[in-house]
Amino acid sequence: MEIPRLVKVRQFFNREHIEDIEGRVREEIFKLGLSIKPGSEIAIAVGSRGIRNIDRIVKTTVDVVKEFGGKPFIVPAMGSHGGATAEGQKKLLEGYGIREDLIGAPIKSSLEVVELPSDGLENRVFIDKIAYSADGTIIINRIKPHTDFHSDVESGLLKMCVIGLGKHKQAIEIHRFGTYGLRHLIPPTAERIIQYGNIIFGIGIVENAYDETMIIEAVEPKDFEETDKRLLKIARENMPALPVDRLDVLIVDEMGKDISGAGMDTNIIGRIYIDGEPEPERPKITRIVVTDLTEKTHGNAIGMGLADFITKRLFSKIDFDATYQNAVTSTFVLRGKVPIITKDSRTAIEWALRTCGPIEIERAKIIRIKNTLSLSELYVSESVLAEIKDRVEVIGDFVDICDESGELIPF
């Protein structure tokens, strides 16, 4: 089979972003008018997502706490990620540049939790034992549309308080309710954690469609929910997207937890694969091919079940313990299933095209992306280009996207 040649194009999105990251973090923290008593032990909760400039944001927060006379330290706030082990979670942070020698603060990683009062709630409430023992905790997280459900509060400060700071035990507790737990139980559970957990403030982050830092806001705990709601609207408006609503084949160079909690952003690929949750109306993609895992995902291939075909290269990098911990904790087991495995990328694309139904291969609608975070530049087939040519800039000529060895040419 001859795979249609593709051409690289460039999309354009709003590129408003912050240049002086450190200056904005300092400005936001000081505007709160808070004080930290000298000698106070302050935990800074940091998650497992690949947030742009997270190392700079965390280091500046550490520096400011020290200027107040406090003693800052980092706690991983990432539920079951990192294989649900203390060492694995510390390594995840180090992979994002959150290292003790660079940040200037120790990382105290443990899965031990303290149970908080849960009277009146449907679920039990837990918080990281080390953070709970501190004199105060700072929450840092990105606000963005969630990959599992949609509501007026999705991924943000409240979720970090609960699923993140509650460690593996809280993740299991909330996820056993499925998406109902994520949609309805996180806000009241976060309220309980704020009430008893001595949270002193949070830093909310929004990124633009180029994965650049667009907004940094420091807010008091009482304003977490309002901030999550307000910034979620901005984040949704600034999400990247594929330029068409229907495709025969989407080729994804890489997936991983640093790209999305689901490995690939379900808002981009139009697949959720959660029992009881409706599938997105768009985009509609017949076949999805994924060819590799990112290095920073550390073998966690959660979300591979969203694809139809993967390569042996990707399969060889899977840490099944980490992947299955994530799948079972979330209860979204379809995302942990292994798709059809092919010897190389060319075979994966050919088989994807062969299973698209009675289409004319030369007229197939195909897009290739680096990952679901990077959508400013992508490769498209002639049929797709005809549909979007007035909205994109064409870069170069049509090319064969696979080399002689059957692997994708460099992006």
N, C-alpha and C positions, 0 to 999 in steps of 0.2 A: 504493500500500500504506500502511496506517495502522500505524505502529510502536507497539507497546504502551507505555503510559505507565509510568514508573518512579517509585519513591519512595526517598528517601535513608534509609539505616539506619546505625547505629553498632555496630560490634563491640567487644568488650572483651578485652584481652590483659593479661598481666603487664606492669606499667609501672615496674618497678624500674629506676632509672637513677641516674647520678652527676650531682650539681649542680656540685660544685667540681672542674671538669676539671683546672685548673692545679694545685690542691693534690694531687689524686690522682696526677698524672704525677710531680710532685716527690717525693712520698712513695714511689712505686714505684721510681724511679731510685735514690734514696738508700738504700733498703733493701737494694740489691745490694751495698753496701759497696765499690763500685769506685772507682778513682781514675784521673784523666786527667792526664797530665803537662802542665804549663804549656807553651803554645806548640804543642801537638799539633794537627795538622789532622784534624778529625773529619767524615766524610761521614755525612749523615743521608738514608737512602733512603726516598723517598716515592712512592707509586704513583698510578695514574690513576683509582681508584674514588672515588665520591662518599661519603666517610666523614664522618659527622656529627662536627663539632668537630675535624676534622683540622688546621685552621689553628691552633687553640688548643693542640692536643697537640704539634704540630711547634714552635711558638714557645716553649712551655715547655721542650721538650727542648733547643732552641737556647740558651735562657737558662741552663739548668743546666750545659751544656757550657762556656759562657762563665764561669760561676762557678768551675768547676774550673780555669780558665785556658786552656781549649782554644779552638781556632779552628774553629767549626762552619761547614759549608756544606751545601747541599741537592743531592742528585743525583736526577733522575727515575728511577724504577725501574718501568718499565711496558712492557717487551717491545717490541711493534710499534706500540703506541698513539701517537696524535699524528701519524699518517701515517708513522711510523717515521723521523721527522726530529728532530734536536736542538732546533730552534726550536719545532716542533709540540709536543714533550713539555714544554718550558718553559711554553708557553702554557696547556697543560692544567693544570699546577700553579697558574699564576696565576689561572686560572678558579676554583680552589678556595680562593683567598685566600692561597696560598703565594707571596707576592710578597716580593722582597728588602727593600722599604721597610717592609713590615708585619712580617715575620718577624725581620728583623735579621741576616740571613745571606745570602750570595750563592748563586745557583743556578748550578751548573756542569753544563751539559747537553751530553752527547756520546754518540754511539753507538759510539765506539771501545771495544774490549774487549781483555782479556788472556786468553790461553788457559792454563788450569791443568792440572796432571797429571790424566789420566783413566784411568790404568792400572786394569784390572779392571772398568771400567764399559762399558756398551753405547754410550754417547754421549760426545761431547766436552763439555768444561766451560769456560765463559767467565764473566768478571766485568768489570763496568764499569772501564775503565782508570783513570779519575780516582779512583774509590773505592779501587781496589787500591793506588794510589800514596799514599793517605792513611795516617795513623797508626792509624786505626781507623774502623769503619763501624757505624752504628746502623740497625737494620731496624725500620720501623713498618708494621704492616698490620692489617687487620680479619680475624678468623677467622670463617668462615661456610661453609655448604654450597656446594659448587661447582655451576656450571650445566652442566657437561659430563660429570661422572662422580661416582660415590659410592664412598667408601672411609673408612678411619679417619683419614686425613689428606687434607684437601681444600684449601680456600683459606685461607692463613694465612702464618705466618712462613717456613716452608720454601719455599712457592711464591714468596714475595717474594724470597728469596735467589736462586732459580733463574731463573724467568721474568722477574722484575722486574729484579734487579741484573745479570742476564746479558744484558740489552738484546735488541735485535732478533735478533742472531745466536743467542743461547741459546734464544729463543722458537722460532725455526725449527728448531733442533736437537732440542728436546724434542717439539715438535708434529709433526715428521715421523713419529714413532712413534704418532701418534693418541692415543686415550685411554689406551692402554697406557703411553705416555710420561708422561702426567700422573699416572696411578695408581701406577706402579711405579718410575719413574726419578727423580722429584723428590726423594724422601727421600735416596737415596744421593748424588745430585748436590749437594744442599744440604749434606750432610755434608762433601763435598770442598771446597765453597766456604767453609764454616766453618773447615775445617782450614787452608786456604791464604789466605783472604781477610781475615784479621784483623777478623772481626766481633766487636764487644765486648759488645753486648747487643741485645735486641729489645724492642719494645713491642707486645703483642697487645691487640686491641680487640674487644669483642663488643657488638653493638647489640640492643636489644629490638625487639618487633614494631612499635613506633612510630618506628623509625629514630632512637632516642635511645641515647646512650652508656651501656651497662649495666656493662661491665667494662673496666678498664684494668690490664694486668699487665706489669711489666718483668721480663724473664727473661734468664738467661745463655744463650749459644748451645748449651751442652750440654743445655739443657732445652727447646729449640725444639720438638722432635718430641712430647715428652710434653705440652707446653702446647697445641700444635695439636690433639692428640687430645682432651684434656680439655675445652678451650673449644669445640671443634666440637660436642660433645654438648650443651653449654649453648646454643649458638647455634641448633642445630636445634630444641631444645625451645621456643625463644622466637621462632621464625619466624612471621610472619603467614601467613594462609591464607585462601583463599576459603571462604565458609561452606557450600558445597555441593560435591559430588563430580561432578555432571554438569550441563553447561550446553549450551544451543543456541548462544548467542552471548555472547562476552565482548568488551566495548568498552573499549579502553585509550586514555585521552586522550593519553599521551605515552610515549615510550621513549627510551633513550639509554645511553651508556656510564657516565654518572654514576649511573644507576639500577641497572644490572647489567652485568657483563662481556659478557653475551649480549644486551644491549639491553633485554630483559625477563627476569626471573628464571624459568628453566625449571622450578624447583621449584614456582612459583606457577601457571604456565599448563599444566603437564603435557605439555610438548612439549620434546624434546631435539634431534631431527633431526640425529643424528650416525650415520654408517654404522657398524653393528656394536654400537651401544649400544641397549639395550632402552628403549622408551618407558615413562614412569611409568604405574603402574596408575591413578592418579588425580591431579588431576581429569581428566575426559574432556570436552573442549570441542569442539563440532562446528566452529564458525567463530570466528576471532579477527579483530577490526577494530582497527587502530591509526590514530590521526588526526593525530599530530604528533611531532616530535623535540624533545628538550630543547635549550635553548641551550648548556648545558655539554658536550654531546656533540660540538660543533663539526663537525656534519655527518656524523659516523660513525653510519651506520644499520645496523651489524651487528646481526643478529637480526630484521631486517624479514622475512626468509624464514620466520620462525616464525609470521607472520601470514598470513591469507588475503586481506585487503583493507587497503589503505592509501589515504590521500587525496592529491590533487594538492598540497596544502599541505605534507604530509610529504615527498613526492617532490621538491618544488622545493628543499628544504633539504639534500638528500643530497650529501655530498662523496664521490664514488665512489672517488677515490684512497685516501682514508683507510679507507673501508669495505672495499674490496677488499684493501688491505694486511692488514687484520685478518683477513678471511676466508681469504685464501691462506696467511698465516702460521699460522693455527690449523689449517688443512686442512679446516675444517668449512664447506664451500662452500655447502651448502644454506641456511645462515643468511644468506648474502649475496645470495640471489636476490630479485628484485623481485616482490612479489605483484601482484594485480589492483589497478589504480589507479582511483579514482573521483573525480568532480568535487567532491564534498563529503562530509561525514560522514553526512548522511541517506542518500545513495545507497549508501554503504558498508554501512550497517546494513541497509537494505532488501535489498541483494543478498545479504548474509550470511544473512538470514532466508529468502530465496527458495531458497537452496541447502542448507538444513538437512534436506531430505527432507520426507516427508509429515506435517509437524507442523501443528497449529492455531496460526496466527500469534498470535492473542490469548492463547493459553496458553503461549507460548514462554518458556523459562527464559533470562532475560537478566540480566547484571550489567554495570555500568559502573564502572570504577575509574580513578583519576587516573593511577597507574602501579603497577608491581608492588612498590614499596616502601611505598606508602601504601594500606593496606587496612583502616584503622580505620573509615573512612566510605566507603560505596559506594552506588550506586543499584541497585535490584533490581526485577524485574518482579513482578507479583502472584503468579505461580506459585512464584517463589523465596521470596517473603515468607511464603507459606503453609507452606513447609517449615522456615523458620528463625525464625518470629515469637517463639518462646519464648526465643531466644538473642540477640536484638538489641533495640536501642532504635530506634523509628521516629522520623524527624525530618521533620516537615512532611507534605505531601500528595503524591499521585501527580501527576506533571507530564509534559509533553512535553519530551523531552530535547534536541530540536533546535529552533532558532529559525527565523524566517522565511527566513533566508539559507541554511538547510540545515546550519548548523554547531551543534556542541554548546553548550548553555547553560553558563555558568560553573559549575564544580564547587562 
